């Protein structure tokens, strides 16, 4: 009988410490959402490098919350501690409470807690920008400075969504209110750059980081679905068929001076943007001097993959059922979609203006690449253009606004941080 009772007590302890006892229905809904995201990543190939880690981090934290647990100090009776650790000398101070002696025992945090410090301390996003710089040729932007206008126009979604989130917050709808700091973080979804959105949200609205990051990465993965209908609705068939002339060659000196000048200007005018812009430009200089530095291949592939996985899985792990399933998150999902759509529309409309100003030399479709999802947004411009004219090759031209979008997203992030940080 004693053996059976001991076995039953062991089973009870296992069940009480399992996820079945600590999780609620919200956690299981989040597990379902994570599985849907994994399906999109695996079966539909919607940017699997982004969605896989985010979805898996979300999945794991909702079945095993302790993986994000912070380190803690636990008071244990001294005699119990010594019995469990025979021969170990107690180094921590002994505390007497109610006539009994206790010792403080430190409990280690979960694995993701420590990996998450790269997000919390603002390490991963600038390093990802460094890798993006090493992956990106700034030549198309330098060869066609008009691309800067399209990159700036695509940030329209960030600012209009910021204003919209502030106005919604003033309506007094229960559970759907946003502070200025939260509204700016939500608006950054419109930049279509997950690392920038995470960088800003971590500084200004850490309580919304999980929701903002998951929504941002999901919409970035869905750009090939979201953008084409907007592009077709705002352009004519004639405009979509425009074939742009070959870009002029860019000298090595121009490619060297450009990142240096941009870094100096960004650091002097917007110091808060310097970590992102500076690392982006450093990566690009490494690319240009690859014969000397000999690192670009490692940066572009291995380091970039590792950083995206670490950022994605730890940010996904902040999306617990309690933090994600609320009215605010529904608002973020809606506002994020609006931000992406307005950003795409802003780039295209300014592309149409440039098309008229240059007498039909610029295809407005490249304006949609002004959102900073590199090179995905540029590939969408290429795809839609080729559907109308198979001889049309817009990818190189679309990279100009795409690169400008990266720079402007960092500048906008620095602006929000300078004003509200």
C-alpha positions in Angstrom: 0.0 0.0 0.0 2.9 2.4 0.8 4.5 1.7 -2.6 1.2 2.5 -4.4 0.8 5.7 -2.4 4.3 6.7 -3.2 3.7 6.0 -6.9 0.5 8.0 -6.8 2.3 10.9 -5.1 5.0 10.9 -7.8 2.3 10.9 -10.6 0.6 13.8 -8.9 3.9 15.8 -8.7 4.6 15.1 -12.4 1.1 16.2 -13.4 1.2 19.3 -11.2 4.5 20.4 -12.7 3.4 19.7 -16.3 2.1 22.1 -18.8 -1.4 20.6 -18.5 -1.7 22.1 -15.0 -0.1 25.5 -15.7 -1.5 26.3 -19.2 -4.9 27.7 -20.0 -7.1 27.8 -23.1 -5.3 30.9 -24.4 -2.0 29.0 -24.6 -3.6 26.3 -26.7 -5.1 28.8 -29.1 -1.6 30.3 -29.5 -0.3 26.8 -30.2 -2.9 26.6 -33.0 -1.8 29.9 -34.4 1.8 28.9 -34.3 1.0 25.7 -36.2 -0.8 27.8 -38.9 2.3 30.0 -39.2 4.5 26.9 -39.5 2.1 25.7 -42.3 2.5 29.0 -44.2 6.3 28.7 -43.8 6.6 25.1 -44.8 3.8 24.5 -47.3 3.4 28.0 -48.8 7.0 29.0 -48.6 6.1 32.5 -47.2 9.6 33.6 -46.1 10.4 30.5 -44.1 13.5 32.0 -42.6 11.3 34.6 -40.9 8.2 32.6 -40.0 9.8 29.3 -38.9 11.7 30.7 -35.9 8.9 33.1 -34.9 6.2 30.4 -35.1 8.4 27.8 -33.2 9.2 30.3 -30.5 5.5 31.0 -30.1 4.8 27.3 -30.0 7.4 26.4 -27.5 6.7 29.2 -25.0 3.0 28.3 -24.9 3.6 24.6 -24.1 6.6 25.3 -21.9 6.4 28.8 -20.4 9.5 28.2 -18.2 11.8 28.5 -21.2 11.3 32.3 -20.9 11.4 32.4 -17.1 13.7 35.0 -15.5 16.3 34.0 -12.9 15.0 34.1 -9.4 16.0 33.8 -5.7 14.2 31.2 -3.7 14.2 30.8 0.1 14.8 27.2 1.2 15.0 25.9 4.8 18.7 25.5 5.7 18.3 21.9 6.9 16.4 20.9 3.8 19.0 22.5 1.6 21.9 20.8 3.4 20.1 17.4 3.2 19.6 17.8 -0.5 23.2 18.9 -1.0 25.4 16.8 1.3 29.0 18.0 1.6 28.3 21.4 0.0 29.4 24.4 2.1 26.7 27.1 2.4 28.3 30.3 1.1 25.2 32.5 0.9 24.2 34.4 4.0 21.8 32.5 6.3 18.6 34.3 7.1 16.6 33.7 10.3 12.8 34.1 10.0 10.3 33.0 12.7 13.0 31.1 14.5 13.9 29.0 11.5 17.0 29.3 9.3 16.8 29.8 5.6 19.3 30.1 2.7 18.8 32.0 -0.6 19.1 29.7 -3.5 19.4 31.2 -7.0 17.4 29.5 -9.8 18.6 29.8 -13.3 16.4 31.4 -16.0 15.0 29.6 -19.0 17.1 29.3 -22.2 15.1 31.8 -24.2 15.4 34.4 -21.3 19.2 34.6 -21.9 18.9 34.5 -25.7 16.3 37.3 -25.5 18.8 39.6 -24.0 20.1 40.2 -27.5 16.7 41.8 -28.2 16.3 43.5 -24.9 19.8 45.1 -25.1 19.4 46.1 -28.7 22.1 43.8 -30.1 20.3 41.6 -32.7 18.7 44.3 -34.8 21.8 46.4 -35.5 23.7 43.2 -36.3 21.0 42.1 -38.8 21.4 45.6 -40.4 25.1 44.9 -40.6 24.4 41.7 -42.5 21.8 43.4 -44.7 24.5 46.0 -45.6 26.9 43.2 -46.6 24.1 41.6 -48.8 23.0 44.8 -50.6 24.5 46.6 -53.5 23.9 50.4 -53.1 24.7 50.9 -56.8 21.0 51.2 -58.0 20.3 53.9 -55.4 23.4 55.9 -56.2 22.8 55.6 -59.9 19.2 56.8 -59.6 18.9 59.3 -56.7 15.2 59.7 -57.5 14.8 56.4 -55.7 15.2 58.3 -52.4 11.9 60.0 -53.0 10.1 56.6 -53.5 11.7 55.2 -50.3 10.6 58.3 -48.4 7.0 58.1 -49.8 6.7 54.5 -48.7 7.1 55.6 -45.1 3.8 57.3 -45.4 2.2 54.2 -43.9 4.3 54.5 -40.8 3.2 58.1 -40.0 -0.5 57.8 -41.0 -0.8 54.6 -38.9 0.9 56.3 -36.0 -1.7 59.1 -36.2 -4.5 56.5 -36.6 -3.4 54.6 -33.5 -3.3 57.8 -31.5 -6.8 58.8 -32.6 -8.1 55.3 -31.8 -6.6 55.6 -28.4 -8.5 58.9 -27.8 -11.9 57.2 -28.6 -12.0 55.6 -25.2 -12.8 52.1 -26.5 -12.3 49.6 -23.7 -9.1 47.6 -24.2 -8.2 49.5 -27.4 -6.2 52.5 -26.3 -2.6 53.3 -27.3 -0.1 55.7 -25.9 2.1 57.8 -28.2 5.0 55.4 -27.6 2.8 52.4 -28.4 1.3 54.1 -31.5 4.8 54.8 -32.9 5.9 51.2 -32.4 2.7 50.0 -34.2 3.3 52.4 -37.0 6.8 50.9 -37.6 5.1 47.8 -38.9 4.5 49.8 -42.0 8.2 50.0 -42.7 8.0 46.3 -43.4 11.3 45.6 -41.6 11.0 43.2 -38.7 14.3 44.1 -37.0 13.5 47.9 -37.0 10.0 47.2 -35.6 11.5 45.1 -32.9 14.2 47.7 -32.2 11.6 50.5 -31.7 9.0 48.4 -29.8 11.7 47.1 -27.4 12.6 50.7 -26.5 9.2 52.3 -26.6 6.5 49.6 -26.0 8.1 46.4 -24.6 4.7 45.3 -23.4 3.6 45.0 -27.0 6.8 43.6 -28.4 5.5 40.1 -29.0 2.3 41.2 -30.8 4.1 43.8 -32.9 6.9 41.5 -33.9 4.7 38.6 -34.9 2.3 40.8 -36.9 5.3 42.6 -38.6 7.0 39.4 -39.6 3.7 37.8 -40.7 2.8 40.7 -43.0 6.4 40.8 -44.4 6.0 37.2 -45.3 2.7 38.0 -47.0 4.0 40.9 -49.1 3.7 38.9 -52.3 0.0 38.5 -51.5 -0.8 42.0 -50.1 1.1 44.2 -52.6 0.1 43.1 -56.1 -3.7 44.0 -55.9 -2.7 47.5 -54.7 -0.1 47.8 -57.4 -2.6 46.8 -60.1 -5.4 49.0 -58.7 -3.3 52.2 -58.7 -1.5 51.8 -62.0 -2.6 51.4 -65.6 -1.6 48.6 -67.9 0.4 51.1 -69.9 2.3 52.2 -66.8 3.0 48.6 -65.7 4.5 47.9 -69.1 7.1 50.7 -69.0 10.6 49.3 -69.6 13.2 51.4 -67.8 16.6 52.1 -69.3 19.8 50.6 -68.0 21.3 52.3 -65.0 24.5 54.2 -65.4 27.7 52.6 -64.0 28.6 53.6 -60.4 32.3 54.0 -59.6 34.1 52.4 -56.7 34.7 55.8 -55.2 31.0 56.6 -55.2 30.2 53.3 -53.5 32.8 54.0 -50.9 31.9 57.6 -50.1 28.1 57.0 -50.0 28.0 54.9 -46.8 30.5 57.1 -45.1 28.6 60.3 -45.8 25.2 58.8 -44.8 26.7 57.5 -41.6 28.1 61.0 -40.7 24.8 62.7 -41.5 22.6 60.2 -39.6 24.8 60.2 -36.5 24.9 64.0 -36.4 21.2 64.7 -37.2 19.6 61.6 -35.5 22.0 59.9 -33.0 19.3 57.4 -32.1 19.3 56.1 -35.7 23.1 55.7 -35.7 23.2 52.1 -34.4 21.0 50.9 -37.3 22.3 53.2 -40.1 25.9 52.9 -39.0 25.9 49.1 -38.9 24.1 49.0 -42.3 26.7 51.2 -43.8 29.6 49.2 -42.2 28.2 46.0 -43.7 28.1 47.7 -47.1 31.7 48.9 -46.8 32.7 45.3 -45.9 31.0 44.2 -49.1 32.8 46.7 -51.2 36.2 45.8 -49.8 35.5 42.1 -49.7 38.9 41.4 -51.4 40.6 42.8 -48.3 38.2 41.9 -45.5 37.2 38.4 -46.8 34.1 38.1 -44.7 31.0 38.9 -46.9 30.1 35.3 -47.6 30.0 34.4 -43.9 28.1 37.6 -43.0 25.5 37.2 -45.8 24.7 33.6 -45.1 25.8 32.0 -41.8 25.7 35.1 -39.5 22.5 36.4 -41.1 20.7 33.1 -40.7 21.9 32.7 -37.1 20.8 36.2 -36.1 17.4 36.0 -37.8 16.7 32.6 -36.1 17.8 34.0 -32.6 15.7 37.1 -33.1 12.7 35.3 -34.4 12.6 32.5 -31.9 13.0 34.8 -28.9 10.6 37.4 -30.1 8.1 34.7 -30.9 8.5 33.4 -27.4 7.1 36.7 -26.1 3.8 36.0 -27.7 2.2 34.1 -24.9 -1.6 33.6 -24.8 -2.1 36.2 -22.1 0.0 38.8 -23.9 -1.3 38.1 -27.4 -5.0 37.3 -27.1 -6.6 40.6 -26.3 -8.4 43.5 -28.0 -5.2 45.4 -28.4 -3.6 42.7 -30.5 -6.6 42.7 -32.8 -6.1 46.5 -33.2 -2.4 45.9 -33.9 -3.3 43.3 -36.6 -5.7 45.7 -38.3 -3.4 48.8 -38.0 -0.4 46.8 -39.2 -2.2 45.7 -42.4 -3.3 49.3 -43.0 0.3 50.5 -42.5 1.7 48.0 -45.1 -1.1 48.9 -47.6 -0.6 52.7 -47.2 3.2 52.4 -47.5 2.8 50.4 -50.7 0.2 52.9 -52.1 2.4 55.9 -51.1 5.4 54.5 -53.0 3.3 53.7 -56.1 1.5 57.1 -56.1 4.8 59.0 -55.9 6.1 56.6 -58.6 3.3 57.8 -60.8 4.3 61.4 -60.2 7.9 60.6 -61.1 6.6 58.8 -64.2 4.8 61.9 -65.4 7.7 64.2 -64.4 10.2 62.1 -66.4 7.8 61.6 -69.4 7.3 57.9 -68.9 10.9 56.9 -68.0 10.0 55.5 -64.6 7.7 52.5 -64.0 5.5 53.3 -61.0 5.6 49.7 -59.9 9.1 50.2 -58.4 7.6 52.6 -55.9 6.0 49.6 -54.0 9.6 48.5 -53.2 10.1 51.6 -51.1 9.0 49.5 -48.1 12.2 48.1 -46.7 11.7 44.3 -47.0 14.9 43.5 -48.9 14.9 42.1 -51.5 11.3 40.7 -51.3 9.5 43.9 -52.1 11.8 44.5 -55.2 11.0 40.9 -56.3 7.3 41.7 -56.1 7.8 44.7 -58.4 9.7 42.5 -60.8 7.0 39.8 -60.8 4.0 42.2 -61.4 5.9 44.0 -64.1 6.8 40.8 -66.0 3.2 39.7 -65.9 2.3 42.6 -68.1 5.5 42.6 -70.2 7.7 39.5 -70.1 10.6 41.6 -71.5 10.4 43.9 -68.5 13.2 43.6 -65.9 12.5 45.9 -63.0 14.5 44.1 -60.2 17.6 46.2 -60.4 15.6 49.5 -60.7 13.3 48.4 -57.8 16.4 47.8 -55.6 17.0 51.6 -55.5 13.7 52.4 -53.6 14.2 49.2 -51.6 17.6 50.3 -50.3 16.2 53.8 -49.7 13.4 52.2 -47.7 15.9 50.5 -45.4 17.7 53.8 -44.7 14.5 55.7 -44.2 13.0 53.1 -41.9 16.1 53.5 -39.7 15.8 57.3 -39.8 12.1 57.1 -38.9 13.0 54.8 -36.0 15.6 57.2 -34.8 13.1 60.1 -35.1 10.5 58.3 -32.9 13.2 57.3 -30.4 14.6 60.9 -30.2 11.1 62.4 -29.6 9.5 59.7 -27.5 12.4 57.7 -26.1 
